[in-house]
C-alpha cells in the first residue's frame, strides 16, 4: 500500500565527534566529519540570520539546532508494546513527529509459516509418520514468550495444525512443557485428513528458549532442548517448528538432520536457506532487505525534510521505489511492515544471499541534496543470528547509499542498560534507530532523549 504523508520539517544539529564501540558486529567509528558538520552548522546559522531561520528549517537545512527529543527516531525489529497483552505503546510510536516503527507483518508471516508446515505434512505424509502410530507429533521452539512476533508465530503454527485453544479471545501462545499424552491445557490435539485417513496432530513439547543469563531466542538452549526431547520420545517427533532459524538450525544440526526430521524456521538466514538442500523443511523470508532499507530511509527523509514517502511508495530523484507487494504502511500505528515470503525446496535458490540489497532501492543518493548525517543505531543482541548475520550487514550496505554515517552498538540481549549506557551524549547524533531488548522498555530510551 502506498501512502503519502505530509512533508516533515527538520533542522539538524551536529555536535562533537564520538567513537562508539559495540560488543558485536562491525562498528563504524565516528570521524572528523563532525568538525566539518559543525562548520556547516555555523555557516547555516549565518545564512539564517540573512534569509530567515524558518525558511532554512522548512527545507531541512542545518541552520537551527534541534533538541534530542525532536530528532528522527525509528524503532525497528521490536515494536514498542506491552509484552503481556501485545497492546502497542503509542506514546513511544508517536514520541515526536518523526518517529516510526519498521518491522514486518507478523500475523501474515505467522500464518504463512503455519501453512507451509501443514502443506509439507500433506505432501509428504508417506514418510512423515516415522513410527506409524497415526500421530503427527511436533515440537516447538518458542523464542520469547513476551515478544509479539514470537507470540504470533506460535499461534500461526497452532492455528494451521489445529492444536490451538482459545485464551482471552485469541490462540493461547503459552509453552506446554512436555505433552506426549495430549493432556496439556494450553493446546489440544488437532487432526488432518490425507488420502482418506485421519491423523492426530499433537504438540509433543514446547518451551521458551531462554538461557541462564536471561537471553531469549537462544540457539544453544534450543539445541539442548532437542537433545532432551529426542532422548525421551525421539521416535514420536515427526516435525520440528521454530520461531526463528537460529534456534531451528541449532536443532537441525544437533539432531533432526541426521534423523531426517523436517525442521521449519523463520528469517531465511543464509545457513538455513542452504540447509534446505540437506533436509531443512523451509523458512520464511521477512524481506529483511526491505526492512533494513526502510529503517534508514525513513530517517533519511526526515533529516532531509522531504515527503516521508520519498524513495518508498513514490520514486525519489535517483529512481528508488518499493512496490506495494513488498510492504504496507499503517498510518494509525505509524508503522512500516515488510511482507513475508515462504522459502521452500521449490524456490530456496533465489534466497541464498540474505545480505543482498533489494535492487529497486539500490541507487546512490546525491550527497549535495542528502548530505552526510550521523545515526546512532543499536542491535539488541550482538549474538542474535538474524540481526548480526543478515540485518546489520544489510544496514551497512544501505547506509553508504543513503549517505548516513551509522554507529552500530551491539547489546548483550539481556538488559537495556547494556545499551542505554552507551547513549551518553545523544546530542552528537542527528537521528536514532532503536532495537530494544524488551518491547516494554521504550521509555528507557525516550527518557534519555528528553533530557
N, C-alpha and C positions, 0 to 999 in steps of 0.2 A: 504494500500500500504506500503510495506516495503522498506526502503531506507537506505543504509548505508552511513554515512558521514565519512570524514577523521577524524582520531583521533585528538583531540584537546589538546594542552598542556596548562597546567595552574599550577602555583605555588601559594600557598595561604598564606596570611598573617593573623595572629590572633593578635588582639590588646588587649586593656584593656576591662574589663567586663562592661556590661551595663544592667541595669534593665529597660526594656521598658514596659510601661503601655498603653494599648489601651482603647478606650472608650466603647468597646463591645467585647463579646466573652471571651474565657478563655485564657488570655495571659500566655505565658511561660517565666518567668523572666530569665535573664542571670544568670549563675552560676560561681563558681570559676574555671570552666574548662578553662576559658581564660588564667589563670595563667599557667596551665599545657600546653596549646597550645603555650604560649609564650616560655616556656622552650623547647618544642619540636622544635619550630622555631629556637631557638638559637643552639640547637643540630644539626639541619639540616644544619645550616649555617657552623658549624664546619666541618661537613661531606663534604659539597660542596667545602670547601677550599682544602680538601684532594682529593676528587674524581672528582671535576668539577661541578660547579653550573648548567651548561647547561644540564648535564646528569640527575641531580635530577629534574630539571624543566620538562624535557621531560617525566618523569614518574609520574608527578603530586605530587612530593614531596613538603615539606614545606620550602625549603631552601631559596627561593628567595621571596622578598617582591613583592606584586602585587599592582599596582595603582588601586584605586577605579574604574577608567574608564575601566579597563581591567578585572574586576571581572565578573563572570557569572551573567546574568540578564535574567529573564523571565517575560514578560508581560503576564497577564492572564485575562480572562473574558472580558476585554475591549481592543480591538485591536487598537493600535495606528493608527488613521485615521482622515481624515477631516470629521467633523460632518455634513457638508453641502453636500459634494459630495460623501462621502464614500471612497475616494481615500486613499490608505494605506500610512502611514508615514514610508517610507522605511529607512529614516535616523534613526528613533528610532528602527526599526526592525533589523537594521544592525549596531547598536551602537558599538558593538565590535564583535570579532569572536565567542563569547559565548553568544550571545543574540538571543532569540527566543520568539515566541508567542505561548501560549496554549489556545485553546478555543474549539469550536465545529463548525461543518459545518452549518452555519446559514441558507444558502439557502435550503439545504437538509431538515433541520428541519422545516423551514417555510412552504415548500411545503407539508411536512408530516402533519403538523397541519391543513393546509387548506383542505387537502384531508380527514383527519379524520372528520372534521366538515361536509363536503359535504356528506360523506358516512353515517354519523349519520342521517342527514336530509333525505336522500333517504330511509334508513331503517325504519325510524320512522315517515314517513310523515303523517300517520293516526292520530298522536297526536301532531305533531309539529305546525301546523297552528292553534293556540289556538282560534282565533276569527273567523276562517273560511272565511277570506277575500281574500284568494288566494295569499296573500303576505307573504313570509317568511321574517320577519323583524328581524335583528340582531343589537346589539350594540357592540362596540369595545373599549376596554380599551387599550390605547397606552402608553407604558412605558416611552419612551424618544424619542422625535422627531429627536434628533441628534445622536442617538445610532444606529450603523449599524445593530445590532441584532434586535432591535425593528423595524427598517425600514423593514428588511427582513420579519419579522413575519406579519406585517401589509400587506405587498404586497402578502404574501403567502395566507392569508385569502381572500383578494380581487381577486386574480387570480383564486383560486379554485371556488369561488362563482360567478365569472363573473361580479363583481362590480368594478373592477379596470379600470382606464383610464390612458392613457399614458401621462407622463410628462418627458421631457428631455431624451427620449429613454427608460424609464422604467415605471413601475406602480407607480402612484402618491401615496405617503405614508402620505400625509398631513391629519390631523384630519378635520372632516367636521362640527363639532359642532352638530347642530340638522338638520336632513334631512328627516323628516317624509313624506314630499310631493315628495321626489325624485328629487329635483331641484338642489342639490349641484353639483358644478362643479368638485370637487375632486374625485367623484365617479359617477357611473352610476347604473341604475337598471340592475340586471342580471336576468337570467331565468334558470329554471331547470325543466326538463320533467320527471315525475314519473307516471308510470301506465297510460300513455296516456293523462295525464293532465299536462299543463304547469303552473308553479308557478312563480311569480315575486319574486326575491330576492333583498332586499333593506337594505342598511346600514342606519339604522334609526338615529344613533348618534355615535359619536366617539370624544374622546378628550385625550390629553396628561395628564396623572395622575401626576401632579406636585403640591406639596403643597406650601403654602405661604412662606415658608422658602427657597424654591428653590429645594428641594429634589425631584427627579423624581422616577418613578416606585412606587409611593406611594400608599400603600394599603388602607389607611384611605380615601384618596381622591377618590379612586375607589368606596369605599362603599358609600360615599356621592353622587357620580355621579349616581349610580344606584337608589338611593333614589329619586333623582330629576327626572330621566328619567321615572321611574315607576309611579311616581305621575302624570306625564304629558301624557304619552302614554303607560302605562303598558301593556294593553291587546294586543298591537301591537308587543311586544317583544316576539319573539319565541326562540331566541338563544342568548347566550352571548359568545363573544370571547374575550380573554385577552392575552396580550403579555407575561404574566407570571402568575404563580399560586398564588403569593402573592396577586395581585390585583383580580385575578379570585375568590379566596376563600373569599375575603372580600365582593365581590358582591354576591357570593353564600350564605354566611351566613346572609347577610343583607336582601336579597330579593328572589333570584332565587330558593333556596332550598324549601322554603315554597310554592312558586308558581309553582314548578315543571318545571322550565325552565332550559334546559341543558346548562351548563357552561363549556367552554373549556379553559384550561390554558397551561402553558409551564413550565417545570423544574422537574416535578414529585416529588415535595416536599411530605414528608410523609403524611401531613394532607390532601393534595389534592388527593393523591392516595387512602387514606382511605375513602375519601368522595365520591369516585366513587360508592361505595356500597349504598350511600344515594342519588344518582342522579346527582352527578358531571359528566359531559359528558365525559371528558377524558383529558389527558395531554401528554406532550412529555418529555421523558427522554433524556437529552442531555449527558447521560453517565458521570455524574459528578464524578463517581468513577474512570473512566479512565482519565478524565481531571485533577483531583487532583493528581493522581499518576504522570502523565506527567509533571505537574507543578514542582514537586520536583525532579523527576527522571532526567530531563534534567539538572538541577543544579548539582545533584549528579555526573552525568557522567562527566560534565565539571570540577568539583572540583577534580575528580579522574584522569583526563587526559586520559580517555578511549574513545573508539568509542562512539559517541553520541547516536548511535542506540542500545547500550547495554541495555538489560532489556526492550527494547521497541519493535523493529522489530526483534531483534535477542536475543536469550536467554542469560542471564548472568549466572555466575557460580552457583547461587542459583536456577536457573530454571525459573526466572521471564521472561515473554514474553507476548506481546499483539498480537492477531491475526489481520490480515488486514481487518477484517469485523467490527472492533470497532474503528479504527482510520485511518486517512490518513495524510501524511506529504507533504506539498507544499514547495519544496526547494526554489523556486523563492521568495515566501513570508516569508520564514524562519518561518513557522507556522505549528504547530501540531493541527489537528482538530479531535475531537471525533465525531463519528456518532450517530445519533439520533434514538430513538425507540418510536413508538406510544404506549401509555398506555391507555387501554380501559377496559370496563367491562369484556372482554374476558381474559385479562392477568394481571390485576392490582395486583393480589395477589403475583406475582413474584417481585413486586417493593415496597412492604410495608415498607422496611427498607432502606431509602435513604442514610444512613451513613455507610452501609456495604461495606467494601473494596472489590475490584474485585479479586476474588480468583486466577486467573492466575498470578497476580503480588503481592502476599501476603507473599512472603518468605523473611525472615530476611537476610540482607547483612552481610557479615563478617566484623567486625569492625577493624580487622587488615589490611584489604585491602581498606576499605572505612571508615576511621576514622571520628570521630565526627567533624562536621563543623557547623558554625553558620550562620543562614539565617535571613535576615530582610524581613518580608512579611506583606503587608497591605491589608485590606479589605476596599473597598471604602466607604461602609456604614455599620456600625455595626448593623443597624436595618433592613438591607435587608434580607428578609426571606430565600431566596435560599442560599445566601452566608453564613449567620450565622448559619442556621439550617442544611444545607446539606454540602456545600463545605468546610467550616472550620473544622467541625468535621472529615471529610474525610482526610483533610490535616494532622490533628493531629494524625490520625491513621497511616498514611503513614510516618510521619517524624521519628517515632521510628524505623520502618522497614528499613528506608534508613539512619539511624544514623545521622540525622540532628537535630540540636537544633534551633528551629524556634521561633523568637519573633513575635507574632501576634499583629498588630496595627490596631485598628478599627477607621475608619473615620466617618464623620458626613453626608456624602452623598451630601454635598453642595459645599465645597471648597477644592482645592488641598492643600492649606496652612495648613489646619487642620491635614493633613497627613505629608506633607514635613517638617513641623516644628519639627516633631519627628524623622527626619533623620539627626540629627545634627552632628553625628560622624560616617559616613559610614565606616571609617577605622576599626571599631570594628567588622565588619561583613565580611564573606567570599563570600557571594552571596546575590542576591536580587530578590524578586518576587513582582511585582508591579501591582496593580489593581487600575487604575485611576478613578477619579470621571468623567472626561470628556475625550473622546478619543483623543481630540486635544492637550492635555496637557502633552505629554511625555517629552517635553523639561524642564518642571518644575522639573523633577526627574533627567534627564541626566545632567542638569546643576550642580546639587549637586555632582554627581559622577565625574564630570570633574574638580572640584576644586582641 
